[in-house]
Amino acid sequence: MSFARSGMVVAVQLTADEAAWLEDKAMHTRQGYMDPKQAAAFEEFLARQPPVGEQ
């Protein structure tokens, strides 16, 4: 579901599955532009981050 203000989308509400898919897609797209060593370091960095809301 999206919300609009003055004809512009200002927020999108996603299900948990949609949010997980989008996060996974974004992570792999970013890593696609990295060399394998940099991609592995980035994946390790993401794994160490606290879950959203616990920051």
Secondary structure, DSSP 8 states (H G I E B T S, - for coil): -EEEETTEEEEE---HHHHHHHHHHHHHHHHHTS-HHHHHHHHHHHHHS--TT--
